[in-house]
Amino acid sequence: MLIHARHYATGEPVAVETAGGVVAAVWPSGQAPPGRWVAPAFFDPQVNGALGVNFTSPDLTPEQVRIVADECRRHGVGAFLPTVITSAPEVIEGAFVALGRARAADPELARRLPGYHLEGPFFSPDDGPRGAHPREHVRDPDWDLFRRWQDAAGGLIRMVTLAPERPGAPPFIEKLAAAGVVAAVGHTAAAGDTIRAAADAGARVSTHLGNGCHAALPRHPNYLWDQLAEDRLWMSLIPDGHHLPPAVVKVFVRAKGVERTLLTCDAGPLAGLPPGRYREWGADLEVLPGGKVVVAGTPYLAGGGHFTDTCVGTVIRAAGVSLTDAVEMTTARPRQLLGLPVPTLAPGQPADLVVFEWEPGGDLRVVADGPA
Protein backbone atom coordinates (compact mmCIF):
# COMPACT_ATOMS: atom_id res chain seq x y z
CA MET A 1 0.00 0.00 0.00
CA LEU A 2 1.26 3.49 -0.85
CA ILE A 3 0.03 6.57 1.00
CA HIS A 4 0.70 10.14 -0.14
CA ALA A 5 0.06 12.70 2.61
CA ARG A 6 1.74 15.25 4.85
CA HIS A 7 3.76 13.97 7.78
CA TYR A 8 1.86 14.94 10.94
CA ALA A 9 5.04 16.00 12.76
CA THR A 10 7.01 17.78 10.04
CA GLY A 11 4.28 18.96 7.68
CA GLU A 12 6.37 17.69 4.77
CA PRO A 13 4.64 15.81 1.92
CA VAL A 14 5.71 12.16 2.10
CA ALA A 15 5.01 8.84 0.47
CA VAL A 16 4.64 5.98 2.97
CA GLU A 17 4.94 2.48 1.56
CA THR A 18 3.66 -0.39 3.69
CA ALA A 19 4.15 -4.10 3.18
CA GLY A 20 3.74 -7.14 5.39
CA GLY A 21 2.30 -5.14 8.24
CA VAL A 22 5.22 -2.72 8.55
CA VAL A 23 6.33 0.59 7.08
CA ALA A 24 8.67 -0.39 4.25
CA ALA A 25 9.84 3.07 3.20
CA VAL A 26 9.19 6.79 3.60
CA TRP A 27 10.34 9.35 1.04
CA PRO A 28 9.43 12.87 -0.13
CA SER A 29 6.33 13.04 -2.30
CA GLY A 30 4.99 15.50 -4.81
CA GLN A 31 1.55 13.87 -4.83
CA ALA A 32 0.21 14.59 -1.34
CA PRO A 33 -3.31 16.04 -1.64
CA PRO A 34 -3.77 19.39 0.16
CA GLY A 35 -5.00 18.97 3.72
CA ARG A 36 -4.31 15.23 3.88
CA TRP A 37 -2.11 13.94 6.71
CA VAL A 38 -0.66 10.63 7.92
CA ALA A 39 0.27 9.62 11.48
CA PRO A 40 0.57 6.52 13.64
CA ALA A 41 -2.91 5.29 14.55
CA PHE A 42 -4.53 6.74 17.65
CA PHE A 43 -4.50 4.95 21.00
CA ASP A 44 -7.35 5.51 23.45
CA PRO A 45 -6.94 4.49 27.12
CA GLN A 46 -10.67 4.45 27.89
CA VAL A 47 -13.33 2.89 25.66
CA ASN A 48 -16.34 1.47 27.50
CA GLY A 49 -18.13 0.17 24.40
CA ALA A 50 -20.10 1.57 21.45
CA LEU A 51 -23.05 0.91 19.16
CA GLY A 52 -25.03 -0.72 21.97
CA VAL A 53 -22.15 -2.97 23.09
CA ASN A 54 -21.15 -2.70 26.76
CA PHE A 55 -17.76 -4.09 27.79
CA THR A 56 -18.98 -4.43 31.41
CA SER A 57 -20.90 -7.60 30.66
CA PRO A 58 -20.15 -11.28 31.28
CA ASP A 59 -22.31 -12.03 28.22
CA LEU A 60 -20.00 -10.10 25.89
CA THR A 61 -19.19 -12.04 22.73
CA PRO A 62 -16.07 -11.91 20.53
CA GLU A 63 -18.27 -10.62 17.73
CA GLN A 64 -19.44 -7.69 19.86
CA VAL A 65 -15.88 -6.79 20.81
CA ARG A 66 -14.95 -6.86 17.13
CA ILE A 67 -17.87 -4.52 16.33
CA VAL A 68 -16.50 -1.92 18.75
CA ALA A 69 -12.90 -2.38 17.62
CA ASP A 70 -13.88 -1.97 13.97
CA GLU A 71 -15.91 1.14 14.73
CA CYS A 72 -12.96 2.61 16.63
CA ARG A 73 -10.70 1.79 13.69
CA ARG A 74 -12.98 3.75 11.37
CA HIS A 75 -12.23 6.72 13.62
CA GLY A 76 -8.48 6.21 13.42
CA VAL A 77 -8.08 4.29 16.70
CA GLY A 78 -5.65 1.44 16.08
CA ALA A 79 -5.59 0.24 19.70
CA PHE A 80 -7.37 0.98 22.96
CA LEU A 81 -7.99 -0.23 26.49
CA PRO A 82 -11.45 -1.79 26.85
CA THR A 83 -12.79 -0.29 30.06
CA VAL A 84 -14.80 -2.20 32.64
CA ILE A 85 -16.69 -0.04 35.11
CA THR A 86 -18.28 -0.28 38.55
CA SER A 87 -20.58 -3.27 38.87
CA ALA A 88 -21.12 -6.35 41.03
CA PRO A 89 -17.82 -8.24 41.59
CA GLU A 90 -18.97 -11.26 39.61
CA VAL A 91 -20.01 -9.06 36.68
CA ILE A 92 -16.59 -7.38 36.58
CA GLU A 93 -14.89 -10.77 36.74
CA GLY A 94 -17.09 -12.14 33.98
CA ALA A 95 -16.44 -9.12 31.78
CA PHE A 96 -12.68 -9.67 31.94
CA VAL A 97 -13.12 -13.36 31.17
CA ALA A 98 -15.29 -12.46 28.16
CA LEU A 99 -12.72 -9.94 26.89
CA GLY A 100 -10.05 -12.62 27.23
CA ARG A 101 -12.12 -15.00 25.12
CA ALA A 102 -12.42 -12.35 22.43
CA ARG A 103 -8.66 -11.77 22.35
CA ALA A 104 -7.94 -15.51 22.28
CA ALA A 105 -10.29 -16.01 19.34
CA ASP A 106 -8.77 -13.28 17.18
CA PRO A 107 -5.01 -12.47 17.10
CA GLU A 108 -5.67 -9.17 15.31
CA LEU A 109 -8.11 -8.19 18.04
CA ALA A 110 -5.55 -9.14 20.68
CA ARG A 111 -3.08 -6.74 19.06
CA ARG A 112 -5.63 -3.93 19.12
CA LEU A 113 -6.46 -4.57 22.80
CA PRO A 114 -3.10 -4.65 24.64
CA GLY A 115 -4.72 -4.37 28.06
CA TYR A 116 -7.72 -3.26 30.06
CA HIS A 117 -8.76 -0.29 32.18
CA LEU A 118 -10.69 -0.92 35.41
CA GLU A 119 -12.68 2.24 36.14
CA GLY A 120 -14.12 1.66 39.59
CA PRO A 121 -15.65 0.42 41.78
CA PHE A 122 -13.43 2.18 44.35
CA PHE A 123 -15.11 5.57 43.91
CA SER A 124 -16.71 8.40 45.83
CA PRO A 125 -20.39 7.61 46.48
CA ASP A 126 -21.37 11.27 45.99
CA ASP A 127 -23.63 12.38 43.17
CA GLY A 128 -21.41 14.05 40.61
CA PRO A 129 -18.07 12.41 41.40
CA ARG A 130 -19.73 9.01 41.06
CA GLY A 131 -20.99 9.92 37.59
CA ALA A 132 -23.12 7.18 36.05
CA HIS A 133 -21.53 4.46 38.18
CA PRO A 134 -24.14 2.63 40.32
CA ARG A 135 -23.94 3.63 43.98
CA GLU A 136 -24.83 0.17 45.26
CA HIS A 137 -21.60 -1.28 43.86
CA VAL A 138 -19.20 1.47 45.00
CA ARG A 139 -16.81 0.11 47.62
CA ASP A 140 -13.43 0.51 49.35
CA PRO A 141 -10.26 -0.76 47.66
CA ASP A 142 -9.75 -4.48 48.18
CA TRP A 143 -6.47 -5.99 47.01
CA ASP A 144 -7.67 -9.60 47.19
CA LEU A 145 -10.67 -8.70 45.05
CA PHE A 146 -8.48 -6.87 42.56
CA ARG A 147 -6.17 -9.89 42.34
CA ARG A 148 -9.20 -12.04 41.56
CA TRP A 149 -10.12 -9.68 38.72
CA GLN A 150 -6.53 -9.47 37.51
CA ASP A 151 -6.37 -13.28 37.37
CA ALA A 152 -9.62 -13.31 35.36
CA ALA A 153 -8.06 -10.71 33.05
CA GLY A 154 -4.95 -12.79 32.47
CA GLY A 155 -2.83 -10.06 34.06
CA LEU A 156 -3.90 -7.48 31.46
CA ILE A 157 -5.46 -4.83 33.71
CA ARG A 158 -3.00 -2.01 32.96
CA MET A 159 -4.84 0.91 34.58
CA VAL A 160 -7.12 1.31 37.59
CA THR A 161 -9.05 4.52 38.29
CA LEU A 162 -10.00 5.05 41.93
CA ALA A 163 -10.86 7.77 44.46
CA PRO A 164 -7.87 8.15 46.80
CA GLU A 165 -10.02 9.23 49.75
CA ARG A 166 -11.48 5.72 50.10
CA PRO A 167 -10.18 3.88 53.19
CA GLY A 168 -7.15 1.79 52.28
CA ALA A 169 -6.47 3.65 49.04
CA PRO A 170 -2.80 4.65 49.64
CA PRO A 171 -1.51 1.10 50.29
CA PHE A 172 -3.69 -0.15 47.43
CA ILE A 173 -2.06 2.40 45.11
CA GLU A 174 1.38 1.33 46.32
CA LYS A 175 0.57 -2.28 45.43
CA LEU A 176 -0.71 -1.28 41.99
CA ALA A 177 2.48 0.65 41.31
CA ALA A 178 4.64 -2.25 42.48
CA ALA A 179 2.71 -4.57 40.14
CA GLY A 180 3.27 -2.25 37.16
CA VAL A 181 -0.36 -1.15 36.98
CA VAL A 182 -1.04 2.55 36.41
CA ALA A 183 -3.01 4.01 39.32
CA ALA A 184 -5.27 6.87 38.20
CA VAL A 185 -7.13 9.40 40.33
CA GLY A 186 -10.73 9.86 39.28
CA HIS A 187 -14.39 10.01 40.35
CA THR A 188 -13.08 11.61 43.52
CA ALA A 189 -13.97 14.30 46.04
CA ALA A 190 -10.56 14.15 47.70
CA ALA A 191 -8.92 16.98 49.61
CA GLY A 192 -5.57 18.32 48.48
CA ASP A 193 -3.48 16.43 51.03
CA THR A 194 -5.17 13.20 49.98
CA ILE A 195 -4.36 13.83 46.32
CA ARG A 196 -0.75 14.51 47.25
CA ALA A 197 -0.70 11.30 49.31
CA ALA A 198 -1.97 9.39 46.27
CA ALA A 199 0.90 10.77 44.19
CA ASP A 200 3.30 9.87 47.01
CA ALA A 201 1.96 6.31 46.86
CA GLY A 202 2.53 6.11 43.11
CA ALA A 203 -0.59 7.46 41.36
CA ARG A 204 0.43 8.75 37.93
CA VAL A 205 -2.54 10.29 36.15
CA SER A 206 -5.92 11.95 36.62
CA THR A 207 -8.70 10.24 34.69
CA HIS A 208 -10.83 12.59 32.50
CA LEU A 209 -9.99 15.59 34.65
CA GLY A 210 -12.89 18.02 34.98
CA ASN A 211 -15.50 15.28 34.67
CA GLY A 212 -16.78 12.88 37.29
CA CYS A 213 -17.14 15.94 39.55
CA HIS A 214 -19.73 17.80 41.59
CA ALA A 215 -21.84 20.17 39.50
CA ALA A 216 -20.70 23.04 41.76
CA LEU A 217 -17.42 23.37 43.68
CA PRO A 218 -15.91 25.88 46.11
CA ARG A 219 -13.94 28.58 44.33
CA HIS A 220 -10.84 27.30 46.13
CA PRO A 221 -9.57 25.00 47.34
CA ASN A 222 -11.04 22.15 45.34
CA TYR A 223 -9.88 18.85 43.88
CA LEU A 224 -9.50 20.20 40.34
CA TRP A 225 -6.92 22.82 41.36
CA ASP A 226 -5.14 20.24 43.53
CA GLN A 227 -4.83 17.75 40.68
CA LEU A 228 -3.71 20.45 38.24
CA ALA A 229 -1.07 21.61 40.73
CA GLU A 230 0.28 18.10 41.37
CA ASP A 231 3.12 17.83 38.86
CA ARG A 232 3.49 14.09 39.34
CA LEU A 233 0.02 13.51 37.90
CA TRP A 234 -0.51 13.47 34.15
CA MET A 235 -4.10 13.99 33.02
CA SER A 236 -6.50 12.59 30.47
CA LEU A 237 -9.14 14.88 28.97
CA ILE A 238 -12.34 14.35 26.97
CA PRO A 239 -12.32 17.28 24.52
CA ASP A 240 -15.33 16.10 22.54
CA GLY A 241 -17.19 19.41 22.63
CA HIS A 242 -19.56 18.24 25.39
CA HIS A 243 -17.54 17.16 28.42
CA LEU A 244 -15.53 20.37 28.85
CA PRO A 245 -15.96 23.98 27.63
CA PRO A 246 -13.18 25.20 25.31
CA ALA A 247 -11.83 27.63 27.92
CA VAL A 248 -11.43 24.81 30.44
CA VAL A 249 -9.62 22.64 27.91
CA LYS A 250 -7.27 25.52 27.15
CA VAL A 251 -6.49 26.28 30.80
CA PHE A 252 -6.05 22.62 31.75
CA VAL A 253 -3.66 21.93 28.86
CA ARG A 254 -1.67 25.07 29.67
CA ALA A 255 -1.45 24.02 33.32
CA LYS A 256 -0.26 20.46 32.68
CA GLY A 257 1.52 21.00 29.38
CA VAL A 258 1.18 18.88 26.28
CA GLU A 259 3.86 16.50 27.57
CA ARG A 260 1.58 15.39 30.44
CA THR A 261 -1.77 15.41 28.63
CA LEU A 262 -3.45 12.48 26.94
CA LEU A 263 -6.82 12.38 25.22
CA THR A 264 -9.67 9.93 25.52
CA CYS A 265 -13.11 9.85 23.97
CA ASP A 266 -14.49 7.81 26.91
CA ALA A 267 -16.86 6.21 24.40
CA GLY A 268 -19.75 4.50 26.16
CA PRO A 269 -22.14 1.78 25.00
CA LEU A 270 -24.39 4.46 23.48
CA ALA A 271 -21.64 6.02 21.34
CA GLY A 272 -22.70 6.06 17.71
CA LEU A 273 -26.39 5.47 18.48
CA PRO A 274 -29.19 7.87 17.45
CA PRO A 275 -30.77 10.30 19.91
CA GLY A 276 -33.18 8.73 22.38
CA ARG A 277 -33.52 7.12 25.81
CA TYR A 278 -31.77 3.86 26.60
CA ARG A 279 -31.31 1.58 29.61
CA GLU A 280 -27.62 0.94 30.27
CA TRP A 281 -25.22 0.61 33.25
CA GLY A 282 -28.27 0.05 35.46
CA ALA A 283 -29.57 3.55 34.72
CA ASP A 284 -31.80 5.44 32.31
CA LEU A 285 -29.49 7.23 29.90
CA GLU A 286 -30.23 9.62 27.07
CA VAL A 287 -28.42 10.42 23.84
CA LEU A 288 -29.13 14.06 23.03
CA PRO A 289 -29.04 15.63 19.57
CA GLY A 290 -25.38 16.21 18.79
CA GLY A 291 -24.25 13.02 20.52
CA LYS A 292 -24.03 14.11 24.17
CA VAL A 293 -24.86 11.21 26.54
CA VAL A 294 -26.34 11.99 29.97
CA VAL A 295 -28.06 10.29 32.87
CA ALA A 296 -31.66 10.98 31.89
CA GLY A 297 -33.14 13.96 33.71
CA THR A 298 -29.79 15.13 35.14
CA PRO A 299 -26.85 17.26 33.98
CA TYR A 300 -24.45 14.36 34.62
CA LEU A 301 -22.64 12.89 31.64
CA ALA A 302 -22.60 9.13 31.10
CA GLY A 303 -19.61 8.39 28.93
CA GLY A 304 -18.78 9.76 25.53
CA GLY A 305 -20.91 9.73 22.43
CA HIS A 306 -18.07 10.51 20.02
CA PHE A 307 -14.72 8.97 19.18
CA THR A 308 -11.07 9.95 19.46
CA ASP A 309 -10.80 11.67 16.08
CA THR A 310 -13.35 14.26 17.24
CA CYS A 311 -11.24 14.90 20.35
CA VAL A 312 -8.07 15.52 18.34
CA GLY A 313 -9.74 18.13 16.15
CA THR A 314 -11.44 19.79 19.10
CA VAL A 315 -8.34 20.07 21.31
CA ILE A 316 -6.50 21.91 18.53
CA ARG A 317 -9.21 24.57 18.36
CA ALA A 318 -9.87 24.77 22.09
CA ALA A 319 -6.34 24.68 23.49
CA GLY A 320 -4.52 26.30 20.59
CA VAL A 321 -2.03 23.42 20.35
CA SER A 322 -0.37 22.29 17.15
CA LEU A 323 -1.54 19.34 15.08
CA THR A 324 1.64 17.53 16.09
CA ASP A 325 0.99 17.99 19.81
CA ALA A 326 -2.67 17.01 19.49
CA VAL A 327 -1.81 13.82 17.62
CA GLU A 328 0.90 12.89 20.09
CA MET A 329 -1.57 13.35 22.96
CA THR A 330 -3.39 10.35 21.53
CA THR A 331 -0.53 8.35 20.02
CA ALA A 332 2.66 8.72 22.05
CA ARG A 333 1.37 9.98 25.39
CA PRO A 334 -0.97 7.13 26.42
CA ARG A 335 1.55 4.55 25.29
CA GLN A 336 4.30 6.24 27.30
CA LEU A 337 2.10 6.27 30.39
CA LEU A 338 1.32 2.57 30.00
CA GLY A 339 4.87 1.53 29.16
CA LEU A 340 3.97 0.40 25.64
CA PRO A 341 6.15 0.89 22.53
CA VAL A 342 5.62 4.26 20.83
CA PRO A 343 5.41 3.89 17.04
CA THR A 344 6.77 6.43 14.59
CA LEU A 345 6.53 6.99 10.84
CA ALA A 346 9.76 5.20 10.00
CA PRO A 347 10.79 2.06 8.11
CA GLY A 348 10.38 -1.07 10.18
CA GLN A 349 7.65 0.44 12.36
CA PRO A 350 4.14 -1.12 12.45
CA ALA A 351 1.98 -0.11 9.51
CA ASP A 352 -0.83 0.83 11.88
CA LEU A 353 -1.54 4.29 10.51
CA VAL A 354 -4.29 6.86 10.31
CA VAL A 355 -4.81 9.06 7.27
CA PHE A 356 -6.99 12.09 7.82
CA GLU A 357 -8.04 15.38 6.33
CA TRP A 358 -7.59 18.53 8.39
CA GLU A 359 -7.27 22.25 7.80
CA PRO A 360 -6.49 24.81 10.53
CA GLY A 361 -9.68 25.73 12.40
CA GLY A 362 -11.61 22.79 11.01
CA ASP A 363 -12.65 19.32 12.09
CA LEU A 364 -10.44 16.28 11.64
CA ARG A 365 -11.91 13.69 9.28
CA VAL A 366 -10.43 10.20 9.02
CA VAL A 367 -10.17 8.99 5.42
CA ALA A 368 -12.11 5.76 5.32
CA ASP A 369 -9.72 3.83 3.09
CA GLY A 370 -6.55 5.40 4.46
CA PRO A 371 -5.36 3.29 7.41
CA ALA A 372 -2.95 0.51 6.46
N, C-alpha and C positions, 0 to 999 in steps of 0.2 A: 504494500500500500504506500502511496506517495501523497503527502500532505503539503500544500503550499499555503503558508500563513505567516503572520508576524510572530516572532518569538516574544512570549509574554514578558520576559525579563529585560530584553535588550531593545525591543521594538523593531529589530531588523527583520526584513523579509527572509524567510528560510524555507528550504525544502526538507522535509523529514521523511526519510524512507524507513519503513518498518518491515520486518520479515521474521517469521518464526517466533513471534511474541516479544521481540526486542527491537529497539531502535537500531537500525543498521547503519545509518549515515545521516548527517545533517550538513547542509551546505547552503550558501547564499542562493536566493531565488529571485527571479524577475517576474514571477507569475503569481505572487501572493495577492489575492483580491483585497481591495481596500476594506479596512475594518474587520478583517478576519484574523484570528489569533489562535495560537496553539500553546498548550501548557500540559504538564502532568495532570492526570485526572484528579478531581477533588477527593478529599477524605473527610467524612463527617463523623464526629465522635458521639453523635446522639440521634439515632433514628428509631422511633418507637413502633413504626409500621407505616402503612399507607394503603389507600384504595380499599379500605374496609378490613385490612389485615392487621391484627394486633399481635405484636411479638410476646406480650405477657399472656400467653395462653398455652396450657399443656396440650391442647388439641391442634396446635400449629402443624401444618404439613409442609414438606419440602417444596411443594408446588406454590404454596402461599409465600414462603420466604423468597422463592425465585421471582414471584410477581413484584414484590417490593424491591428486590435488588435490580431487576430490569427497569423498573420505573425510575429508581435513583440513577441508573446508568444513563437514561435518556436525559437526565438533568446534569450530566457531567460527573457524577459521583462514581468513581471507580471502586471505592472501598468505604466501609463504614462500620461502626460498632452498633449492632442491634442492641436496643436498650430495653431492659425488663424493669418494670416499675413496681411500686408498692402494691402488694397483694397478699393473700394468705400464703404462708410458707410453702405449702405443698404446690400451690399454683406457680410460684417463682421457681421452685425446683423442677416442676414439669416443663416450664417454658424453656429452661436451659437444656434439658434433655431433648426437647423437640428441636431446638436450634442445632444441637449436636447431630441429630439424625439428618437434618437438612445438609449440613456441611459434609457429613460422611457420604451422602448419596450423590454429591456433585462437587468434584474437585475445583471447578471454576468458581462455584459459590463459596467454597472454603477459602479460596484466595481473596475473594471480595470481602469476606467477614473474618478478619484476623483476630477478633476478640469481641467481648461483650462489655456493655456498660450496665451496672446495677444502679438504678436511680431510686433509692429508697431501700427499705421502708423506715430507715432510721432518721425520721424527719420531725420538724416542729409540727405539733398538732393544730396550730393556729390557722384559722381561715386566712388566706392570703399566702403565707409562707408554704402552707401545705399544697397549694395549687389544686389540681384535680385529683390528687392522690387520696384514696379513701381513708378517712380518719380511723376506722375500726382496725386497720392493719398497720398503722404507725406504731413503732415500738423502739425500745432502746437498742443500741448496738449489741450484738451477740456473736462472739467470735466462733463458737461451735456451730451456730446456725449458718454463718457465712461459709465456714469450711464445708458444710453439707452442700450448700449451693455451688461452691467452687468445685467440689468433686463432681456434682451433676453436670457442671459446665466443662468438664475436662480440663480444668485449670485455665480457662480462657477469659475469666472475668478480669479485664484489664483496668477498669475504672469503677470506683464506687463513690456516689454522691451521698453525703450525709450532713445532718445538722450537728455541728460540733458542741452545742449546748446539751445534747442528750447525755444522761449519765453513762459513764464508761467510754465516751467518745475518744478522749486523748489516747488511752492505751490501745483502743481499737485502731486508730489511725496509725500509731506506731507499728502495729502488727501488719497492717496493709502495706506500709512503706517497706518494711523488712521483707515482705513477700513479693515486692516488685509490682504491687498494684497501686495505681494512682488514686490517692484520696482527694476527693473534691468537696469543697464547701458549697452547700446549696440547700434550698428550701429551709432556710434558717431564720431565726430571730435572735441570733447570738449577739452578746455584748462584745465590745472591742477587745477586752482582755481574753475572751474565749476564742475569738478569731485568731488572735496572736498565738494563743496556746495551741490551736490546731496547726498553725504553720510551724511552731516549735516541734510538734509531734511528727511533722512530715507531710501535711497537706500541701498540695502543689497548685491547685487551680480552683477558681470559683466557677461553678456551673451556671450557665445562662444568667450572668450577673444583671440585676435590674428586674428580673422576673422571678416568680416564686417568692413574692414579697407582700407585705401588707399594702393595702390600697393607699394608706396615708401613714407617713412616718414623721417623727420629730425632725425639725430642721437640722439639728445636730445635738449630740452625736446620734448616729444610726449605723446599721450594719452595712449599708452601701459604702459610705465614706470609709469605714474601717477596712473593708475588703479592698477598696481602691488604694488605700494608703499602705497596705501590706505588700511590700515589694516581692516577697517570696511567693505570692500567689499570682499565677497567670489568670486569665479569665476567658471564658467562652461567652459569646454574644449571639443573639438571634436578631440580626438586622433584616427582618423580612418585611418591614414597613408596617407591622402591626404590634410587635412585642415591645418596641422601644421607639420613642420619638427621635427624629434626626438629631436634635440638639443633644440628647442624652448619649446617643451613639458617638457623636463627635467628642464630647467631653470624656467619656469613658476611654475611648481609644487614645486620646491625648494623655490621659492620666497613666494608663498602663504602658502605652507605646505599642507599636505594631509587632515588636519582637516578643511580646507576652500576651498577644491577643489571638484567639482562634475563633472561627465561626462555626456555628451549627444551625441547621434549619429546625431541629427539634421536631421533625415531621411525626405527626401522630397518626393513629389508625384512620382518621378522617381526612388526611391530606389527599388532595386530588379528587375528592368527592364533591358533588354539587351542593349548593346551599340547602339547608334543611335541618331538622332535629334528628338526632341519633342517640341510641343507648350504647355507651361504651365506657370502659373503666369503672363500671358500677355506678355511673352517673348519667344524667341527661345532658348531652352536649349539643351544641348548635354550630353549624357552619354558616357564617354570615356571607352576604354578597361581598366578593373581593377575597374570600378565602380565609378570613379570620375565624379561629375556632375558640369557642368559649364554653364554660359551664353555663348551661341554659339559665337565663334569668339573673345572671351575675356579671360583673365586669371581669371575672377571673378567666384568664386564658387557659386552654386545655391542649397544649401541644401546638405544633406548627401546622399550617395548612399549605405551606409552600415548600420548595426544595432549595438546596444549597446554591444553585446558580442565581436565584433571586437575591440571596443574601450577599453574594459577591458584588453584584451590580449596585445594590442598595448601599453597602458600606462605602463604596467609592464616592457616591453622591453625598451621603450623610456626614462622613468623617473627613472627606477631602483627602483621602489617601490615594496613592498611585495604584494603577492596575496591578503592577508587580506586587506591591504589599498586600493588596486585597486577595490576590490569588494565593500568595504564600501563607496567608492566614488560614487557608483551607486546603493547602497541600502540605507544605513543610511543617507548619506549626503544630497541628495535632499529632503528626507522626513523631516529631521531636519529643513532645510531651509523653507519648506512649512508648518511646524507645524503639520505634519502628524505622526501617530504612527510609530515607528521604530521596525519592527519585528526582532526576533532572532530565533535561532534554539533551542527552548526550548518547553517542553510540554505546551499545551494550546495556543501556538502561531498559527497564520494562516498557513495552509499547502500550502502556495504559495511559492514553492521552485524552484530552478534551479539546475540541475545536469549537470556537465560539465566535460570534459576531458582537462587536462592541464599539461604540463611539463615545467620546467624552460627553458626560451628562445623560447618557441613555441607559437603557436596560441591557443586560447581558443575555444573549440568546444562544443556547447550545445548538450547533449544527447537527441535525439528526444523524447524518451519515458520516460525521467526522471522526468520532473516537475510533482508535485502532484496536 
